[in-house]
Amino acid sequence: MYIAGIDIGGTNLKFGVFDDGLELVYSRVIRSVRADTLASARQIKNLIAQSPFAPSVIGAGVPGAVFRPSGRVNSGNLRWAGVSFGETLEKETGLKVWLDNDAQAALAAETLPGGSCHGLETAVYLTLGTGVGGALLIGGKPWRGHDNAGAELGHFITHAGGMRCGCGQKGCFEMYASAGALSRCAGGVRARVALDRAREGDEAMKKALDRYARELAVGLCSLYMVFRPQAIVLGGGVSAGGDMLLESVLSHVPSAYNYDAGVMRGVLRIASRQNEAGMLGAAVLAKMHLSAPEP
Ligand SMILES: [Zn+2]
């Protein structure tokens, strides 16, 4: 049995096919279509048709809230409001679909053996990409809120009256911690390029990374205060900054009554699965939920 694992981002759509042992056997990356859910479902239908391995179920992660049991999805990055994308995708492909939040999917991948959250009881997972996604592991299980739309860690507010966010609020963490925020600190240079140049020693880009890391540290320290997790894991495009990013964040961690930079050094880590996490996690969740009847 093959499983399609799809990571629908605000910029790219990553399509993977996994075998029964969750090994990636085929993958493609294409540009995402925003706003038009039917066009997005048809993109996926075409990718399945082109794959040499025919999947029998689909798992898909989206950057937004997936409500259960309604199946409706809100995504600022994809400009979706209350859409039933899972239904549309099932109709187009004729396959069963498990739709979920992209960070929840990535967390599912990180809890597999070899992943950064494997065996942990409490962890906070953040994707730092086009937006900022979040997922929580509490008591060794994902915590999703009463309607599955919880753990939207990109949309807790770090700046009262701050920048307007796509979610409708002002001052969300996402506006200061996404790849776009890093790019803004770097005067418009793309986040990946800014990271590369900072690593090469470019002084302006090192300063940009420092400004960005200061904002990131504000959110990470608050999350540590709330959840006191064993790990705070950074995934998504900005996590390509690796140790340089972690060191920059740690330089902005204050000493508080129950943590300091030393404590945070033991907690903060980069996701073990970078580009594949979203696809793999979506496949894991599809395998988990679609191979047996739902409870
Ligand atoms: Zn927001």
py3Dmol code that shows the C-alpha trace and the ligand (Angstrom):
import py3Dmol

protein = """\
ATOM      1  CA  MET A   1       0.000   0.000   0.000  1.00  0.00           C
ATOM      2  CA  TYR A   2       1.240   3.474  -0.881  1.00  0.00           C
ATOM      3  CA  ILE A   3       0.259   6.651   0.948  1.00  0.00           C
ATOM      4  CA  ALA A   4       0.387  10.169  -0.484  1.00  0.00           C
ATOM      5  CA  GLY A   5       1.783  12.655   2.057  1.00  0.00           C
ATOM      6  CA  ILE A   6       1.206  16.242   1.005  1.00  0.00           C
ATOM      7  CA  ASP A   7       2.402  19.465   2.586  1.00  0.00           C
ATOM      8  CA  ILE A   8       0.410  22.378   1.188  1.00  0.00           C
ATOM      9  CA  GLY A   9       2.352  25.492   2.110  1.00  0.00           C
ATOM     10  CA  GLY A  10       1.656  29.138   1.479  1.00  0.00           C
ATOM     11  CA  THR A  11       4.367  29.074  -1.216  1.00  0.00           C
ATOM     12  CA  ASN A  12       5.026  25.467  -2.298  1.00  0.00           C
ATOM     13  CA  LEU A  13       3.054  22.254  -2.427  1.00  0.00           C
ATOM     14  CA  LYS A  14       5.238  19.255  -1.540  1.00  0.00           C
ATOM     15  CA  PHE A  15       3.915  15.937  -2.759  1.00  0.00           C
ATOM     16  CA  GLY A  16       5.367  12.640  -1.575  1.00  0.00           C
ATOM     17  CA  VAL A  17       4.460   8.984  -1.926  1.00  0.00           C
ATOM     18  CA  PHE A  18       5.440   6.688   0.944  1.00  0.00           C
ATOM     19  CA  ASP A  19       5.448   2.921   1.102  1.00  0.00           C
ATOM     20  CA  ASP A  20       3.962   0.901   3.936  1.00  0.00           C
ATOM     21  CA  GLY A  21       7.163   1.290   5.967  1.00  0.00           C
ATOM     22  CA  LEU A  22       6.881   5.091   5.543  1.00  0.00           C
ATOM     23  CA  GLU A  23       9.899   5.307   3.225  1.00  0.00           C
ATOM     24  CA  LEU A  24       9.636   8.110   0.666  1.00  0.00           C
ATOM     25  CA  VAL A  25       9.562   6.531  -2.801  1.00  0.00           C
ATOM     26  CA  TYR A  26       8.580   9.529  -4.938  1.00  0.00           C
ATOM     27  CA  SER A  27       8.335  13.294  -4.471  1.00  0.00           C
ATOM     28  CA  ARG A  28       7.625  16.502  -6.350  1.00  0.00           C
ATOM     29  CA  VAL A  29       7.518  20.158  -5.367  1.00  0.00           C
ATOM     30  CA  ILE A  30       5.285  22.619  -7.222  1.00  0.00           C
ATOM     31  CA  ARG A  31       3.980  26.141  -6.563  1.00  0.00           C
ATOM     32  CA  SER A  32       0.831  26.266  -4.416  1.00  0.00           C
ATOM     33  CA  VAL A  33      -2.372  27.702  -5.797  1.00  0.00           C
ATOM     34  CA  ARG A  34      -3.891  30.128  -3.302  1.00  0.00           C
ATOM     35  CA  ALA A  35      -7.582  30.831  -2.760  1.00  0.00           C
ATOM     36  CA  ASP A  36      -8.908  28.305  -5.306  1.00  0.00           C
ATOM     37  CA  THR A  37      -9.485  24.970  -3.526  1.00  0.00           C
ATOM     38  CA  LEU A  38     -10.731  23.171  -6.646  1.00  0.00           C
ATOM     39  CA  ALA A  39      -7.560  24.164  -8.543  1.00  0.00           C
ATOM     40  CA  SER A  40      -5.477  22.947  -5.602  1.00  0.00           C
ATOM     41  CA  ALA A  41      -7.320  19.582  -5.541  1.00  0.00           C
ATOM     42  CA  ARG A  42      -6.776  19.233  -9.290  1.00  0.00           C
ATOM     43  CA  GLN A  43      -3.044  19.908  -8.879  1.00  0.00           C
ATOM     44  CA  ILE A  44      -2.925  16.977  -6.472  1.00  0.00           C
ATOM     45  CA  LYS A  45      -5.008  14.786  -8.780  1.00  0.00           C
ATOM     46  CA  ASN A  46      -2.463  15.474 -11.572  1.00  0.00           C
ATOM     47  CA  LEU A  47       0.496  14.726  -9.294  1.00  0.00           C
ATOM     48  CA  ILE A  48      -1.076  11.380  -8.364  1.00  0.00           C
ATOM     49  CA  ALA A  49      -1.632  10.602 -12.055  1.00  0.00           C
ATOM     50  CA  GLN A  50       2.062  11.344 -12.780  1.00  0.00           C
ATOM     51  CA  SER A  51       3.387   9.281  -9.863  1.00  0.00           C
ATOM     52  CA  PRO A  52       4.794   5.838 -10.744  1.00  0.00           C
ATOM     53  CA  PHE A  53       3.397   4.618  -7.400  1.00  0.00           C
ATOM     54  CA  ALA A  54      -0.390   4.852  -7.030  1.00  0.00           C
ATOM     55  CA  PRO A  55      -1.381   5.836  -3.478  1.00  0.00           C
ATOM     56  CA  SER A  56      -4.519   4.343  -1.946  1.00  0.00           C
ATOM     57  CA  VAL A  57      -5.047   7.075   0.662  1.00  0.00           C
ATOM     58  CA  ILE A  58      -4.032  10.721   1.029  1.00  0.00           C
ATOM     59  CA  GLY A  59      -2.763  12.634   4.039  1.00  0.00           C
ATOM     60  CA  ALA A  60      -2.495  16.398   3.621  1.00  0.00           C
ATOM     61  CA  GLY A  61      -1.246  19.132   5.938  1.00  0.00           C
ATOM     62  CA  VAL A  62      -2.364  22.732   5.511  1.00  0.00           C
ATOM     63  CA  PRO A  63      -1.141  25.951   7.160  1.00  0.00           C
ATOM     64  CA  GLY A  64      -4.300  26.681   9.102  1.00  0.00           C
ATOM     65  CA  ALA A  65      -6.983  25.411  11.439  1.00  0.00           C
ATOM     66  CA  VAL A  66      -8.748  22.179  10.492  1.00  0.00           C
ATOM     67  CA  PHE A  67     -11.934  21.923  12.551  1.00  0.00           C
ATOM     68  CA  ARG A  68     -13.397  18.580  13.548  1.00  0.00           C
ATOM     69  CA  PRO A  69     -15.905  17.111  13.139  1.00  0.00           C
ATOM     70  CA  SER A  70     -16.963  19.643  10.467  1.00  0.00           C
ATOM     71  CA  GLY A  71     -13.770  19.301   8.379  1.00  0.00           C
ATOM     72  CA  ARG A  72     -13.848  23.021   7.610  1.00  0.00           C
ATOM     73  CA  VAL A  73     -10.524  24.793   7.162  1.00  0.00           C
ATOM     74  CA  ASN A  74      -9.437  28.375   7.794  1.00  0.00           C
ATOM     75  CA  SER A  75      -6.058  29.378   6.395  1.00  0.00           C
ATOM     76  CA  GLY A  76      -4.851  32.956   6.137  1.00  0.00           C
ATOM     77  CA  ASN A  77      -1.816  31.897   4.087  1.00  0.00           C
ATOM     78  CA  LEU A  78      -3.912  29.999   1.530  1.00  0.00           C
ATOM     79  CA  ARG A  79      -6.777  32.546   1.729  1.00  0.00           C
ATOM     80  CA  TRP A  80      -9.229  29.814   2.679  1.00  0.00           C
ATOM     81  CA  ALA A  81     -12.159  30.661   4.972  1.00  0.00           C
ATOM     82  CA  GLY A  82     -14.393  27.824   6.124  1.00  0.00           C
ATOM     83  CA  VAL A  83     -13.703  25.641   3.078  1.00  0.00           C
ATOM     84  CA  SER A  84     -14.326  21.870   3.010  1.00  0.00           C
ATOM     85  CA  PHE A  85     -11.079  21.068   1.217  1.00  0.00           C
ATOM     86  CA  GLY A  86     -10.951  17.435   2.355  1.00  0.00           C
ATOM     87  CA  GLU A  87     -14.315  16.795   0.718  1.00  0.00           C
ATOM     88  CA  THR A  88     -13.238  18.533  -2.494  1.00  0.00           C
ATOM     89  CA  LEU A  89     -10.028  16.486  -2.615  1.00  0.00           C
ATOM     90  CA  GLU A  90     -11.893  13.206  -2.007  1.00  0.00           C
ATOM     91  CA  LYS A  91     -14.325  14.036  -4.822  1.00  0.00           C
ATOM     92  CA  GLU A  92     -11.527  14.913  -7.265  1.00  0.00           C
ATOM     93  CA  THR A  93      -9.260  11.955  -6.523  1.00  0.00           C
ATOM     94  CA  GLY A  94     -11.741   9.258  -5.453  1.00  0.00           C
ATOM     95  CA  LEU A  95      -9.426   8.513  -2.493  1.00  0.00           C
ATOM     96  CA  LYS A  96      -9.936   8.823   1.252  1.00  0.00           C
ATOM     97  CA  VAL A  97      -8.284  11.936   2.647  1.00  0.00           C
ATOM     98  CA  TRP A  98      -6.995  12.808   6.113  1.00  0.00           C
ATOM     99  CA  LEU A  99      -6.602  16.564   6.344  1.00  0.00           C
ATOM    100  CA  ASP A 100      -4.743  18.168   9.214  1.00  0.00           C
ATOM    101  CA  ASN A 101      -2.834  21.205  10.364  1.00  0.00           C
ATOM    102  CA  ASP A 102       0.684  21.212   8.866  1.00  0.00           C
ATOM    103  CA  ALA A 103       2.488  21.670  12.180  1.00  0.00           C
ATOM    104  CA  GLN A 104       0.502  18.803  13.706  1.00  0.00           C
ATOM    105  CA  ALA A 105       1.673  16.708  10.758  1.00  0.00           C
ATOM    106  CA  ALA A 106       5.301  17.764  11.211  1.00  0.00           C
ATOM    107  CA  LEU A 107       5.082  16.955  14.937  1.00  0.00           C
ATOM    108  CA  ALA A 108       3.765  13.483  14.060  1.00  0.00           C
ATOM    109  CA  ALA A 109       6.899  12.993  11.921  1.00  0.00           C
ATOM    110  CA  GLU A 110       9.162  14.249  14.729  1.00  0.00           C
ATOM    111  CA  THR A 111       7.706  11.739  17.214  1.00  0.00           C
ATOM    112  CA  LEU A 112       8.812   8.790  15.046  1.00  0.00           C
ATOM    113  CA  PRO A 113      12.031   6.959  16.024  1.00  0.00           C
ATOM    114  CA  GLY A 114      14.975   9.209  15.141  1.00  0.00           C
ATOM    115  CA  GLY A 115      12.821  12.348  15.366  1.00  0.00           C
ATOM    116  CA  SER A 116      13.503  15.282  17.703  1.00  0.00           C
ATOM    117  CA  CYS A 117      10.401  14.561  19.839  1.00  0.00           C
ATOM    118  CA  HIS A 118      10.629  10.773  19.927  1.00  0.00           C
ATOM    119  CA  GLY A 119       9.813   9.459  23.401  1.00  0.00           C
ATOM    120  CA  LEU A 120       9.159  12.911  24.896  1.00  0.00           C
ATOM    121  CA  GLU A 121       6.247  13.686  27.216  1.00  0.00           C
ATOM    122  CA  THR A 122       6.063  17.441  26.638  1.00  0.00           C
ATOM    123  CA  ALA A 123       7.268  19.335  23.589  1.00  0.00           C
ATOM    124  CA  VAL A 124       6.509  22.498  21.674  1.00  0.00           C
ATOM    125  CA  TYR A 125       6.967  22.340  17.903  1.00  0.00           C
ATOM    126  CA  LEU A 126       7.113  25.462  15.723  1.00  0.00           C
ATOM    127  CA  THR A 127       7.347  25.776  11.959  1.00  0.00           C
ATOM    128  CA  LEU A 128       9.048  29.002  10.975  1.00  0.00           C
ATOM    129  CA  GLY A 129       8.043  29.369   7.335  1.00  0.00           C
ATOM    130  CA  THR A 130       5.719  31.569   5.282  1.00  0.00           C
ATOM    131  CA  GLY A 131       3.722  31.674   8.519  1.00  0.00           C
ATOM    132  CA  VAL A 132       4.421  30.292  11.984  1.00  0.00           C
ATOM    133  CA  GLY A 133       2.700  27.004  12.778  1.00  0.00           C
ATOM    134  CA  GLY A 134       2.546  25.321  16.153  1.00  0.00           C
ATOM    135  CA  ALA A 135       1.873  21.934  17.684  1.00  0.00           C
ATOM    136  CA  LEU A 136       2.046  20.644  21.245  1.00  0.00           C
ATOM    137  CA  LEU A 137       2.901  17.294  22.699  1.00  0.00           C
ATOM    138  CA  ILE A 138       1.441  16.953  26.206  1.00  0.00           C
ATOM    139  CA  GLY A 139       1.557  13.736  28.187  1.00  0.00           C
ATOM    140  CA  GLY A 140       3.177  12.096  25.164  1.00  0.00           C
ATOM    141  CA  LYS A 141       0.157  12.900  22.973  1.00  0.00           C
ATOM    142  CA  PRO A 142      -0.623  15.712  20.552  1.00  0.00           C
ATOM    143  CA  TRP A 143      -2.834  18.352  22.160  1.00  0.00           C
ATOM    144  CA  ARG A 144      -5.343  19.750  19.680  1.00  0.00           C
ATOM    145  CA  GLY A 145      -8.014  21.625  21.625  1.00  0.00           C
ATOM    146  CA  HIS A 146     -11.710  20.727  21.792  1.00  0.00           C
ATOM    147  CA  ASP A 147     -12.362  21.230  18.068  1.00  0.00           C
ATOM    148  CA  ASN A 148      -8.935  20.222  16.716  1.00  0.00           C
ATOM    149  CA  ALA A 149      -8.010  23.852  15.990  1.00  0.00           C
ATOM    150  CA  GLY A 150      -5.776  24.409  19.016  1.00  0.00           C
ATOM    151  CA  ALA A 151      -2.058  25.074  19.333  1.00  0.00           C
ATOM    152  CA  GLU A 152      -2.064  27.961  16.835  1.00  0.00           C
ATOM    153  CA  LEU A 153       1.141  29.235  18.385  1.00  0.00           C
ATOM    154  CA  GLY A 154       1.790  31.663  15.526  1.00  0.00           C
ATOM    155  CA  HIS A 155      -1.229  33.667  16.595  1.00  0.00           C
ATOM    156  CA  PHE A 156      -0.618  34.376  20.225  1.00  0.00           C
ATOM    157  CA  ILE A 157       0.053  38.063  20.493  1.00  0.00           C
ATOM    158  CA  THR A 158       3.548  39.242  21.353  1.00  0.00           C
ATOM    159  CA  HIS A 159       2.999  42.931  20.439  1.00  0.00           C
ATOM    160  CA  ALA A 160      -0.222  44.630  21.581  1.00  0.00           C
ATOM    161  CA  GLY A 161      -1.443  46.826  18.716  1.00  0.00           C
ATOM    162  CA  GLY A 162       1.391  45.546  16.521  1.00  0.00           C
ATOM    163  CA  MET A 163       1.455  44.580  12.853  1.00  0.00           C
ATOM    164  CA  ARG A 164      -1.797  43.380  11.315  1.00  0.00           C
ATOM    165  CA  CYS A 165      -1.819  39.629  10.749  1.00  0.00           C
ATOM    166  CA  GLY A 166      -3.687  37.618   8.114  1.00  0.00           C
ATOM    167  CA  CYS A 167      -5.738  36.050  10.932  1.00  0.00           C
ATOM    168  CA  GLY A 168      -7.451  39.369  11.712  1.00  0.00           C
ATOM    169  CA  GLN A 169      -5.549  40.225  14.906  1.00  0.00           C
ATOM    170  CA  LYS A 170      -2.710  42.667  15.414  1.00  0.00           C
ATOM    171  CA  GLY A 171       0.724  41.836  16.786  1.00  0.00           C
ATOM    172  CA  CYS A 172       0.723  38.036  16.369  1.00  0.00           C
ATOM    173  CA  PHE A 173       4.003  36.173  16.998  1.00  0.00           C
ATOM    174  CA  GLU A 174       3.890  35.068  13.335  1.00  0.00           C
ATOM    175  CA  MET A 175       4.368  38.655  12.169  1.00  0.00           C
ATOM    176  CA  TYR A 176       7.724  38.763  14.023  1.00  0.00           C
ATOM    177  CA  ALA A 177       8.950  35.179  13.705  1.00  0.00           C
ATOM    178  CA  SER A 178       8.083  34.004  10.161  1.00  0.00           C
ATOM    179  CA  ALA A 179      10.489  33.802   7.223  1.00  0.00           C
ATOM    180  CA  GLY A 180       8.920  37.070   6.038  1.00  0.00           C
ATOM    181  CA  ALA A 181       9.851  38.709   9.336  1.00  0.00           C
ATOM    182  CA  LEU A 182      13.488  37.671   8.897  1.00  0.00           C
ATOM    183  CA  SER A 183      13.377  38.992   5.353  1.00  0.00           C
ATOM    184  CA  ARG A 184      11.959  42.288   6.652  1.00  0.00           C
ATOM    185  CA  CYS A 185      14.818  42.551   9.167  1.00  0.00           C
ATOM    186  CA  ALA A 186      17.210  41.899   6.260  1.00  0.00           C
ATOM    187  CA  GLY A 187      15.836  44.762   4.163  1.00  0.00           C
ATOM    188  CA  GLY A 188      13.903  42.488   1.800  1.00  0.00           C
ATOM    189  CA  VAL A 189      16.615  39.861   1.222  1.00  0.00           C
ATOM    190  CA  ARG A 190      14.932  36.430   1.186  1.00  0.00           C
ATOM    191  CA  ALA A 191      15.201  34.536   4.479  1.00  0.00           C
ATOM    192  CA  ARG A 192      17.287  31.664   3.090  1.00  0.00           C
ATOM    193  CA  VAL A 193      19.684  34.042   1.357  1.00  0.00           C
ATOM    194  CA  ALA A 194      19.962  36.169   4.514  1.00  0.00           C
ATOM    195  CA  LEU A 195      20.855  33.042   6.519  1.00  0.00           C
ATOM    196  CA  ASP A 196      23.462  31.957   3.969  1.00  0.00           C
ATOM    197  CA  ARG A 197      25.067  35.416   3.906  1.00  0.00           C
ATOM    198  CA  ALA A 198      25.053  35.668   7.707  1.00  0.00           C
ATOM    199  CA  ARG A 199      26.837  32.310   7.847  1.00  0.00           C
ATOM    200  CA  GLU A 200      29.424  33.610   5.370  1.00  0.00           C
ATOM    201  CA  GLY A 201      30.070  36.533   7.742  1.00  0.00           C
ATOM    202  CA  ASP A 202      28.104  39.340   6.071  1.00  0.00           C
ATOM    203  CA  GLU A 203      27.869  41.940   8.884  1.00  0.00           C
ATOM    204  CA  ALA A 204      24.533  43.455   7.744  1.00  0.00           C
ATOM    205  CA  MET A 205      22.919  40.006   7.562  1.00  0.00           C
ATOM    206  CA  LYS A 206      24.351  39.022  10.965  1.00  0.00           C
ATOM    207  CA  LYS A 207      22.701  42.145  12.416  1.00  0.00           C
ATOM    208  CA  ALA A 208      19.437  41.283  10.643  1.00  0.00           C
ATOM    209  CA  LEU A 209      19.517  37.778  12.100  1.00  0.00           C
ATOM    210  CA  ASP A 210      20.200  39.250  15.544  1.00  0.00           C
ATOM    211  CA  ARG A 211      17.153  41.568  15.289  1.00  0.00           C
ATOM    212  CA  TYR A 212      14.988  38.650  14.172  1.00  0.00           C
ATOM    213  CA  ALA A 213      16.333  36.306  16.865  1.00  0.00           C
ATOM    214  CA  ARG A 214      15.472  38.862  19.552  1.00  0.00           C
ATOM    215  CA  GLU A 215      11.811  38.690  18.510  1.00  0.00           C
ATOM    216  CA  LEU A 216      11.914  34.919  18.230  1.00  0.00           C
ATOM    217  CA  ALA A 217      13.379  34.660  21.734  1.00  0.00           C
ATOM    218  CA  VAL A 218      10.452  36.676  23.173  1.00  0.00           C
ATOM    219  CA  GLY A 219       7.970  34.078  21.929  1.00  0.00           C
ATOM    220  CA  LEU A 220      10.101  31.048  22.772  1.00  0.00           C
ATOM    221  CA  CYS A 221      10.680  32.195  26.356  1.00  0.00           C
ATOM    222  CA  SER A 222       6.940  32.821  26.812  1.00  0.00           C
ATOM    223  CA  LEU A 223       6.167  29.345  25.473  1.00  0.00           C
ATOM    224  CA  TYR A 224       8.719  27.877  27.857  1.00  0.00           C
ATOM    225  CA  MET A 225       7.074  29.704  30.789  1.00  0.00           C
ATOM    226  CA  VAL A 226       3.642  28.352  29.840  1.00  0.00           C
ATOM    227  CA  PHE A 227       4.438  24.740  28.974  1.00  0.00           C
ATOM    228  CA  ARG A 228       7.800  24.024  30.572  1.00  0.00           C
ATOM    229  CA  PRO A 229       8.495  21.501  27.822  1.00  0.00           C
ATOM    230  CA  GLN A 230      11.392  19.052  27.547  1.00  0.00           C
ATOM    231  CA  ALA A 231      12.013  20.422  24.056  1.00  0.00           C
ATOM    232  CA  ILE A 232      11.127  23.404  21.910  1.00  0.00           C
ATOM    233  CA  VAL A 233      11.708  22.283  18.333  1.00  0.00           C
ATOM    234  CA  LEU A 234      12.171  24.667  15.416  1.00  0.00           C
ATOM    235  CA  GLY A 235      11.191  23.440  11.945  1.00  0.00           C
ATOM    236  CA  GLY A 236      10.286  25.144   8.678  1.00  0.00           C
ATOM    237  CA  GLY A 237      12.460  27.124   6.280  1.00  0.00           C
ATOM    238  CA  VAL A 238      14.132  29.408   8.845  1.00  0.00           C
ATOM    239  CA  SER A 239      15.345  26.387  10.832  1.00  0.00           C
ATOM    240  CA  ALA A 240      17.939  25.957   8.054  1.00  0.00           C
ATOM    241  CA  GLY A 241      19.802  28.541  10.175  1.00  0.00           C
ATOM    242  CA  GLY A 242      20.706  25.611  12.462  1.00  0.00           C
ATOM    243  CA  ASP A 243      23.165  26.255  15.296  1.00  0.00           C
ATOM    244  CA  MET A 244      23.767  29.825  14.124  1.00  0.00           C
ATOM    245  CA  LEU A 245      20.047  30.547  14.631  1.00  0.00           C
ATOM    246  CA  LEU A 246      19.981  28.817  18.032  1.00  0.00           C
ATOM    247  CA  GLU A 247      23.053  30.732  19.264  1.00  0.00           C
ATOM    248  CA  SER A 248      21.535  33.986  18.110  1.00  0.00           C
ATOM    249  CA  VAL A 249      18.267  33.226  19.964  1.00  0.00           C
ATOM    250  CA  LEU A 250      20.141  32.121  23.114  1.00  0.00           C
ATOM    251  CA  SER A 251      22.017  35.432  23.193  1.00  0.00           C
ATOM    252  CA  HIS A 252      18.638  37.123  23.793  1.00  0.00           C
ATOM    253  CA  VAL A 253      17.325  34.824  26.517  1.00  0.00           C
ATOM    254  CA  PRO A 254      17.098  36.714  29.816  1.00  0.00           C
ATOM    255  CA  SER A 255      17.549  35.083  33.206  1.00  0.00           C
ATOM    256  CA  ALA A 256      14.117  34.615  34.735  1.00  0.00           C
ATOM    257  CA  TYR A 257      13.087  33.067  38.044  1.00  0.00           C
ATOM    258  CA  ASN A 258      12.749  29.600  36.577  1.00  0.00           C
ATOM    259  CA  TYR A 259      14.926  29.570  33.467  1.00  0.00           C
ATOM    260  CA  ASP A 260      17.969  31.125  31.878  1.00  0.00           C
ATOM    261  CA  ALA A 261      20.023  30.749  28.711  1.00  0.00           C
ATOM    262  CA  GLY A 262      21.639  27.583  30.101  1.00  0.00           C
ATOM    263  CA  VAL A 263      18.256  25.938  30.631  1.00  0.00           C
ATOM    264  CA  MET A 264      17.055  27.074  27.210  1.00  0.00           C
ATOM    265  CA  ARG A 265      20.204  25.677  25.575  1.00  0.00           C
ATOM    266  CA  GLY A 266      19.140  22.234  26.781  1.00  0.00           C
ATOM    267  CA  VAL A 267      15.588  22.718  25.515  1.00  0.00           C
ATOM    268  CA  LEU A 268      15.889  24.440  22.136  1.00  0.00           C
ATOM    269  CA  ARG A 269      16.623  22.257  19.131  1.00  0.00           C
ATOM    270  CA  ILE A 270      16.306  22.165  15.373  1.00  0.00           C
ATOM    271  CA  ALA A 271      13.845  19.657  13.873  1.00  0.00           C
ATOM    272  CA  SER A 272      15.524  16.444  12.741  1.00  0.00           C
ATOM    273  CA  ARG A 273      13.426  16.175   9.614  1.00  0.00           C
ATOM    274  CA  GLN A 274      13.559  19.344   7.592  1.00  0.00           C
ATOM    275  CA  ASN A 275      11.945  19.361   4.147  1.00  0.00           C
ATOM    276  CA  GLU A 276      10.322  15.958   4.475  1.00  0.00           C
ATOM    277  CA  ALA A 277       8.611  16.481   7.856  1.00  0.00           C
ATOM    278  CA  GLY A 278       5.325  17.876   6.543  1.00  0.00           C
ATOM    279  CA  MET A 279       4.896  15.194   3.864  1.00  0.00           C
ATOM    280  CA  LEU A 280       5.976  12.342   6.126  1.00  0.00           C
ATOM    281  CA  GLY A 281       3.782  13.524   9.010  1.00  0.00           C
ATOM    282  CA  ALA A 282       0.726  13.832   6.751  1.00  0.00           C
ATOM    283  CA  ALA A 283       1.338  10.247   5.577  1.00  0.00           C
ATOM    284  CA  VAL A 284       1.762   9.072   9.197  1.00  0.00           C
ATOM    285  CA  LEU A 285      -1.562  10.656  10.200  1.00  0.00           C
ATOM    286  CA  ALA A 286      -3.347   9.222   7.143  1.00  0.00           C
ATOM    287  CA  LYS A 287      -1.984   5.772   7.941  1.00  0.00           C
ATOM    288  CA  MET A 288      -3.030   6.154  11.591  1.00  0.00           C
ATOM    289  CA  HIS A 289      -6.546   7.440  10.951  1.00  0.00           C
ATOM    290  CA  LEU A 290      -7.551   5.861   7.653  1.00  0.00           C
ATOM    291  CA  SER A 291      -6.251   2.336   8.050  1.00  0.00           C
ATOM    292  CA  ALA A 292      -8.654   1.652  10.962  1.00  0.00           C
ATOM    293  CA  PRO A 293     -12.180   2.939  11.671  1.00  0.00           C
ATOM    294  CA  GLU A 294     -12.249   6.199  13.608  1.00  0.00           C
ATOM    295  CA  PRO A 295     -13.083   5.795  17.295  1.00  0.00           C
TER     296      PRO A 295
END
"""
ligand_1 = """\
1
ZN
Zn -2.427 36.085 13.575
"""
view = py3Dmol.view(width=600, height=400)
view.addModel(protein, "pdb")
view.setStyle({"model": 0}, {"cartoon": {"style": "trace"}})
view.addModel(ligand_1, "xyz")
view.setStyle({"model": 1}, {"stick": {}})
view.zoomTo()
view.show()
